[in-house]
Amino acid sequence: MRYLSHDIAKHFGSGEKTETLRLSDNAAYEHLLGLLKEKYETASKKLYGEKLKAKMVDTFVILSGGRPLQTLRDKLIKPDTEVLVAYVGLGG
């Protein structure tokens, strides 16, 4: 995982901009999305209390190979795949 800022990493309970997540050999991107959602919700409770500030998908875009993970849900994750987490771009 590569969080594009320390602030983003904090929202997922990481103190570093990069971290390695271990998944089963046949894990699909939907498994990774589930793990990230759990990490986000746990960290958000620590940061903001019981009420979540915002949904993960409304705040962050999560990419692999330049594609959003939501479009790769059923695809298997290849070993050593880098996944990027950035804020959703706003404005116009």
Summary of the structure (lengths in Angstrom):
residues: 92
radius of gyration: 12.9
end to end distance: 28.3
largest distance: 40.8
contacts: 219
relative contact order: 0.23
helix: 36%
strand: 18%
